[in-house]
Amino acid sequence: MKTMTYKGYTAEIIYSDEDECFVGRIVNIDAISGFHGDTDDELRVAFEDMVDLYIRTREAPEDLPQKPYVRRLLTRLRQVLHL
């Protein structure tokens, strides 16, 4: 297993016979972070792009929470049905 490092992030790289290319994933982060490339240069670019994307999404402000739905149904009953 080969590793790459960029901006303090480390990726594990393997060769996939099934896909016939190098496949990598960033380790020790809380996101799915797979990437691939046919050559070392393609793999390096894909890895750096993935790290940059991960950093941008982690720095983005959280979306404002949506208002929760009100879980009640308002209906009118006939007077006869009132208790």
LUMTI-136581 format. One record per atom (N, C-alpha, C): x, y, z; atom name; residue in three letters. Coordinates in nm, 4 decimals, always signed. Example, Ala and Ser with C-alpha at 12.3 -4.5 7.8 and 13.67 -1.06 7.14 Angstrom:
2
         c1         c2         c3    a     r
    +1.3190    -0.5690    +0.7800    N   ala
    +1.2300    -0.4500    +0.7800   CA   ala
    +1.3200    -0.3300    +0.7800    C   ala
    +1.2850    -0.2250    +0.7080    N   ser
    +1.3670    -0.1060    +0.7140   CA   ser
    +1.2900    +0.0030    +0.7870    C   ser
***
This chain:
83
         c1         c2         c3    a     r
    +0.0847    -0.1165    +0.0000    N   met
    +0.0000    +0.0000    +0.0000   CA   met
    +0.0895    +0.1231    +0.0000    C   met
    +0.0561    +0.2163    -0.0848    N   lys
    +0.1306    +0.3400    -0.0990   CA   lys
    +0.0514    +0.4523    -0.0317    C   lys
    +0.1191    +0.5560    +0.0153    N   thr
    +0.0500    +0.6700    +0.0744   CA   thr
    +0.0939    +0.7990    +0.0065    C   thr
    +0.0058    +0.8995    +0.0131    N   met
    +0.0343    +1.0345    -0.0348   CA   met
    -0.0045    +1.1307    +0.0753    C   met
    +0.0620    +1.2452    +0.0806    N   thr
    +0.0303    +1.3472    +0.1804   CA   thr
    +0.0166    +1.4817    +0.1106    C   thr
    -0.0840    +1.5590    +0.1548    N   tyr
    -0.1080    +1.6925    +0.1001   CA   tyr
    -0.1811    +1.7734    +0.2059    C   tyr
    -0.1272    +1.8907    +0.2406    N   lys
    -0.1865    +1.9813    +0.3405   CA   lys
    -0.2180    +1.9094    +0.4711    C   lys
    -0.1355    +1.8152    +0.5095    N   gly
    -0.1538    +1.7433    +0.6344   CA   gly
    -0.2485    +1.6252    +0.6267    C   gly
    -0.3082    +1.6002    +0.5124    N   tyr
    -0.3989    +1.4869    +0.4936   CA   tyr
    -0.3222    +1.3730    +0.4270    C   tyr
    -0.3547    +1.2518    +0.4654    N   thr
    -0.2878    +1.1338    +0.4113   CA   thr
    -0.3890    +1.0467    +0.3404    C   thr
    -0.3467    +0.9917    +0.2276    N   ala
    -0.4317    +0.9009    +0.1513   CA   ala
    -0.3616    +0.7674    +0.1363    C   ala
    -0.4404    +0.6621    +0.1402    N   glu
    -0.3904    +0.5280    +0.1125   CA   glu
    -0.4238    +0.4961    -0.0323    C   glu
    -0.3258    +0.4449    -0.1039    N   ile
    -0.3415    +0.4171    -0.2464   CA   ile
    -0.3221    +0.2678    -0.2718    C   ile
    -0.4105    +0.2096    -0.3519    N   ile
    -0.3944    +0.0702    -0.3963   CA   ile
    -0.4197    +0.0645    -0.5466    C   ile
    -0.3745    -0.0415    -0.6075    N   tyr
    -0.4073    -0.0634    -0.7482   CA   tyr
    -0.5235    -0.1610    -0.7550    C   tyr
    -0.6275    -0.1218    -0.8285    N   ser
    -0.7451    -0.2067    -0.8433   CA   ser
    -0.7391    -0.2808    -0.9767    C   ser
    -0.7248    -0.4122    -0.9708    N   asp
    -0.7277    -0.4924    -1.0940   CA   asp
    -0.8644    -0.4844    -1.1609    C   asp
    -0.9680    -0.4779    -1.0793    N   glu
    -1.1040    -0.4725    -1.1318   CA   glu
    -1.1269    -0.3441    -1.2121    C   glu
    -1.0821    -0.2296    -1.1572    N   asp
    -1.1010    -0.1011    -1.2245   CA   asp
    -0.9858    -0.0665    -1.3185    C   asp
    -0.8759    -0.1386    -1.3059    N   glu
    -0.7553    -0.1163    -1.3849   CA   glu
    -0.7016    +0.0253    -1.3702    C   glu
    -0.6990    +0.0736    -1.2454    N   cys
    -0.6427    +0.2047    -1.2155   CA   cys
    -0.6063    +0.2102    -1.0673    C   cys
    -0.5386    +0.3159    -1.0294    N   phe
    -0.5060    +0.3374    -0.8890   CA   phe
    -0.6266    +0.3992    -0.8198    C   phe
    -0.6556    +0.3517    -0.7007    N   val
    -0.7692    +0.4002    -0.6231   CA   val
    -0.7173    +0.4427    -0.4866    C   val
    -0.7647    +0.5572    -0.4400    N   gly
    -0.7194    +0.6054    -0.3105   CA   gly
    -0.8347    +0.6551    -0.2258    C   gly
    -0.8060    +0.6709    -0.0977    N   arg
    -0.9033    +0.7298    -0.0054   CA   arg
    -0.8269    +0.8044    +0.1024    C   arg
    -0.8839    +0.9166    +0.1446    N   ile
    -0.8227    +0.9949    +0.2507   CA   ile
    -0.8575    +0.9281    +0.3831    C   ile
    -0.7578    +0.9082    +0.4672    N   val
    -0.7792    +0.8395    +0.5939   CA   val
    -0.8029    +0.9400    +0.7061    C   val
    -0.8708    +0.8928    +0.8096    N   asn
    -0.8936    +0.9690    +0.9326   CA   asn
    -0.9728    +1.0971    +0.9131    C   asn
    -1.0698    +1.0971    +0.8238    N   ile
    -1.1644    +1.2087    +0.8146   CA   ile
    -1.3044    +1.1515    +0.8201    C   ile
    -1.4019    +1.2373    +0.8454    N   asp
    -1.5391    +1.1918    +0.8657   CA   asp
    -1.6237    +1.2011    +0.7380    C   asp
    -1.5616    +1.1785    +0.6234    N   ala
    -1.6342    +1.1858    +0.4969   CA   ala
    -1.5857    +1.0753    +0.4040    C   ala
    -1.6705    +1.0390    +0.3108    N   ile
    -1.6295    +0.9447    +0.2075   CA   ile
    -1.5421    +1.0220    +0.1100    C   ile
    -1.4243    +0.9729    +0.0836    N   ser
    -1.3281    +1.0531    +0.0083   CA   ser
    -1.2485    +0.9688    -0.0901    C   ser
    -1.3160    +0.9043    -0.1796    N   gly
    -1.2467    +0.8215    -0.2773   CA   gly
    -1.2081    +0.8995    -0.4014    C   gly
    -1.0994    +0.8585    -0.4642    N   phe
    -1.0534    +0.9198    -0.5883   CA   phe
    -0.9735    +0.8147    -0.6650    C   phe
    -0.9483    +0.8410    -0.7916    N   his
    -0.8744    +0.7442    -0.8724   CA   his
    -0.7988    +0.8141    -0.9840    C   his
    -0.7064    +0.7414    -1.0444    N   gly
    -0.6307    +0.7924    -1.1578   CA   gly
    -0.5560    +0.6800    -1.2261    C   gly
    -0.5282    +0.6989    -1.3542    N   asp
    -0.4560    +0.5971    -1.4312   CA   asp
    -0.3050    +0.6100    -1.4160    C   asp
    -0.2570    +0.7306    -1.3879    N   thr
    -0.1131    +0.7541    -1.3731   CA   thr
    -0.0869    +0.8205    -1.2381    C   thr
    +0.0396    +0.8260    -1.2003    N   asp
    +0.0747    +0.8937    -1.0746   CA   asp
    +0.0331    +1.0401    -1.0767    C   asp
    +0.0521    +1.1055    -1.1915    N   asp
    +0.0148    +1.2477    -1.2019   CA   asp
    -0.1358    +1.2675    -1.1877    C   asp
    -0.2149    +1.1838    -1.2545    N   glu
    -0.3613    +1.1924    -1.2436   CA   glu
    -0.4057    +1.1656    -1.1002    C   glu
    -0.3427    +1.0696    -1.0380    N   leu
    -0.3767    +1.0349    -0.9004   CA   leu
    -0.3442    +1.1503    -0.8060    C   leu
    -0.2296    +1.2124    -0.8248    N   arg
    -0.1893    +1.3259    -0.7412   CA   arg
    -0.2878    +1.4412    -0.7558    C   arg
    -0.3265    +1.4742    -0.8795    N   val
    -0.4224    +1.5829    -0.9038   CA   val
    -0.5573    +1.5502    -0.8407    C   val
    -0.6041    +1.4272    -0.8564    N   ala
    -0.7328    +1.3870    -0.7996   CA   ala
    -0.7297    +1.3946    -0.6473    C   ala
    -0.6197    +1.3537    -0.5864    N   phe
    -0.6048    +1.3585    -0.4412   CA   phe
    -0.6057    +1.5032    -0.3918    C   phe
    -0.5284    +1.5895    -0.4558    N   glu
    -0.5230    +1.7294    -0.4142   CA   glu
    -0.6576    +1.7976    -0.4328    C   glu
    -0.7277    +1.7666    -0.5424    N   asp
    -0.8621    +1.8225    -0.5638   CA   asp
    -0.9584    +1.7758    -0.4546    C   asp
    -0.9488    +1.6492    -0.4159    N   met
    -1.0365    +1.5960    -0.3122   CA   met
    -1.0090    +1.6629    -0.1781    C   met
    -0.8829    +1.6831    -0.1431    N   val
    -0.8483    +1.7507    -0.0173   CA   val
    -0.8995    +1.8943    -0.0200    C   val
    -0.8769    +1.9650    -0.1307    N   asp
    -0.9235    +2.1039    -0.1411   CA   asp
    -1.0752    +2.1123    -0.1298    C   asp
    -1.1461    +2.0189    -0.1936    N   leu
    -1.2921    +2.0152    -0.1836   CA   leu
    -1.3358    +1.9893    -0.0401    C   leu
    -1.2713    +1.8956    +0.0262    N   tyr
    -1.3051    +1.8648    +0.1652   CA   tyr
    -1.2839    +1.9873    +0.2541    C   tyr
    -1.1732    +2.0574    +0.2352    N   ile
    -1.1448    +2.1764    +0.3161   CA   ile
    -1.2492    +2.2844    +0.2901    C   ile
    -1.2854    +2.3059    +0.1628    N   arg
    -1.3869    +2.4082    +0.1312   CA   arg
    -1.5205    +2.3751    +0.1946    C   arg
    -1.5617    +2.2494    +0.1892    N   thr
    -1.6920    +2.2145    +0.2454   CA   thr
    -1.6916    +2.2222    +0.3973    C   thr
    -1.5785    +2.1957    +0.4615    N   arg
    -1.5707    +2.2054    +0.6070   CA   arg
    -1.5702    +2.3504    +0.6532    C   arg
    -1.5199    +2.4428    +0.5686    N   glu
    -1.5144    +2.5834    +0.6051   CA   glu
    -1.6428    +2.6576    +0.5718    C   glu
    -1.7290    +2.6000    +0.4899    N   ala
    -1.8531    +2.6663    +0.4497   CA   ala
    -1.9462    +2.6782    +0.5690    C   ala
    -2.0132    +2.7936    +0.5818    N   pro
    -2.1076    +2.8073    +0.6933   CA   pro
    -2.2230    +2.7086    +0.6786    C   pro
    -2.2691    +2.6626    +0.7892    N   glu
    -2.3802    +2.5679    +0.7880   CA   glu
    -2.5049    +2.6364    +0.7341    C   glu
    -2.5854    +2.5605    +0.6637    N   asp
    -2.7134    +2.6136    +0.6175   CA   asp
    -2.8000    +2.6419    +0.7384    C   asp
    -2.8793    +2.7454    +0.7265    N   leu
    -2.9709    +2.7745    +0.8359   CA   leu
    -3.0703    +2.6599    +0.8481    C   leu
    -3.1017    +2.6216    +0.9698    N   pro
    -3.1974    +2.5105    +0.9846   CA   pro
    -3.3353    +2.5518    +0.9359    C   pro
    -3.4026    +2.4590    +0.8742    N   gln
    -3.5380    +2.4855    +0.8294   CA   gln
    -3.6317    +2.4813    +0.9483    C   gln
    -3.7417    +2.5549    +0.9351    N   lys
    -3.8421    +2.5506    +1.0409   CA   lys
    -3.9042    +2.4119    +1.0429    C   lys
    -3.9239    +2.3575    +1.1612    N   pro
    -3.9862    +2.2255    +1.1672   CA   pro
    -4.1327    +2.2331    +1.1253    C   pro
    -4.1802    +2.1246    +1.0708    N   tyr
    -4.3205    +2.1167    +1.0336   CA   tyr
    -4.4062    +2.1081    +1.1589    C   tyr
    -4.5208    +2.1714    +1.1527    N   val
    -4.6165    +2.1596    +1.2614   CA   val
    -4.6932    +2.0312    +1.2385    C   val
    -4.6975    +1.9472    +1.3385    N   arg
    -4.7605    +1.8160    +1.3221   CA   arg
    -4.8990    +1.8149    +1.3845    C   arg
    -4.9844    +1.8959    +1.3303    N   arg
    -5.1230    +1.8941    +1.3761   CA   arg
    -5.2134    +1.9224    +1.2572    C   arg
    -5.3302    +1.8718    +1.2662    N   leu
    -5.4281    +1.8864    +1.1600   CA   leu
    -5.5468    +1.9621    +1.2180    C   leu
    -5.5773    +2.0739    +1.1595    N   leu
    -5.6906    +2.1540    +1.2060   CA   leu
    -5.8124    +2.1222    +1.1207    C   leu
    -5.9198    +2.0858    +1.1866    N   thr
    -6.0449    +2.0567    +1.1159   CA   thr
    -6.1600    +2.1152    +1.1938    C   thr
    -6.2720    +2.1319    +1.1295    N   arg
    -6.3940    +2.1779    +1.1964   CA   arg
    -6.4892    +2.0590    +1.2074    C   arg
    -6.5395    +2.0414    +1.3263    N   leu
    -6.6381    +1.9351    +1.3486   CA   leu
    -6.7759    +1.9952    +1.3588    C   leu
    -6.8715    +1.9179    +1.3183    N   arg
    -7.0092    +1.9627    +1.3353   CA   arg
    -7.0421    +1.9714    +1.4837    C   arg
    -7.1326    +2.0560    +1.5181    N   gln
    -7.1697    +2.0793    +1.6570   CA   gln
    -7.2124    +1.9504    +1.7276    C   gln
    -7.2739    +1.8596    +1.6557    N   val
    -7.3231    +1.7356    +1.7126   CA   val
    -7.2049    +1.6497    +1.7652    C   val
    -7.0929    +1.6613    +1.7030    N   leu
    -6.9771    +1.5786    +1.7404   CA   leu
    -6.8970    +1.6365    +1.8566    C   leu
    -6.9227    +1.7602    +1.8952    N   his
    -6.8499    +1.8191    +2.0073   CA   his
    -6.8870    +1.7510    +2.1370    C   his
    -6.7917    +1.7332    +2.2229    N   leu
    -6.8185    +1.6700    +2.3527   CA   leu
    -6.8389    +1.7716    +2.4597    C   leu
***
